[in-house]
């Protein structure tokens, strides 16, 4: 049995070696890494950047557009000289040059309403980014607490192995002096093997929890990953607000509420944009043009007419004020307006659904927190009772007045109570953190 104890010591040493990492990750480091690398968060940022580009484009639509054109041609045979509008037989080259400007004076306020809509979309997008971050925070919190819980469960399993090893050694000595039956030793050894299996399972669950957290952080899975174990204060239930009061606080704190509300306003602005297409459009255009032909001559002596002189002499200007009045568009305008109105109603329903979902989540968390508090108190009472019973049974078994079967029943009851106490404690911590989170409080450990 000394070999068994030595083996267990070696196993626990290597198990703790993973915990003794020089630089374990704190909760904040895990969270910062996850927020930086999370794909959904980065996608939300890029989506908002597209809205910013659209906003800049809609602002630019309010200023005139200017374009220039240059055309050069090489003419052979009989062609029209663009500068004189006469036929020329021969070979010559010509050029046409233009500068045009177009300004939208009025288009049913569509430009202004589009700018307002994109501003709303950007504001909603900022809240969408925060909402994506919140989803990451909750996931990392769950993964971090799962590791802490598995640490404690693994520690219990290790302590049970040590206790079993000591008990096996003691029972062997009692058997040697005739104070214990061989069956008792076999039962204790069987319990040692069972608890060793529990230890292996606990280690496996801890490894899985580590992998899960690393995947949430979106970093490569490594064997020596570890988190810092904070000093968690025993939780206590202090509910100073009702469910309704917490819900009212969360309406101002949760970004998804702000986002859905703003997107409803954006959809109403889209209705105005669609309705603006019914209004007449007033546009102002202006142009500056000139041309050149190598075949053109000047003066009585028909001297060469230089390029720069022709271009300057042939400059022409034009201005145009245009009014476009929509009369019939095969119902396209009406259909666009109706679609925009339906989208606005859908946005209102989405906003209502978001609020109802938040209310239900708060009600569920509030109820779960009270249940977790009751379970935690009950398991503490159970743990205290089973611990006293187990210690009493251990004393009786050590002096030979209790069978191994009865002793192991009390021991397993105590172990089960320890496990239940850990699970209810961390469930209590998690529910309390979530309820604080809904009220806009940062999650810290």
Buried (B, 14 or more C-beta within 10 A) or exposed (E): BEEBBEEBEEBBEEBEEBBEEEEBBBBBBBBBBBBEBBEBBBEBBEEBEEBBEBBEEBEEBEEEEEEEEEEEEEBEEEBEBBBEEEEBEEEBEBBBBBBBBBBBEBBBBBBBBBBBBBBBBBBBBBBBBBBBBBEBBBBBBBBBBBBBBBBBBBBBBBBBBBBBBEBBBBBBEBBEEEEBBEEBBEBBBEBBEBBBEBBEEBBEBBBEBBBBBBBBBEBEEEEEBBBBEEEEEEBEBEBEEEBEEBBEBBBEBBBBBBBBBBBBBBBBBBBBBBBBBBBEBBBBBBBBBBBBBBBBEEEEEEEEBEEEEBBEEBEEEEEEEEEEEEEEEEEEBBEBBEEBBEBBEEBBEBBEEBBEEBBEBBBEBBEBBEBBBEBBBEBBEBBEEBBEBBEEBBEBBBEEEBBBEEBBBBBBBBBEBBBBBBBBBBBBBBBBBBBBBBBEEEBEB
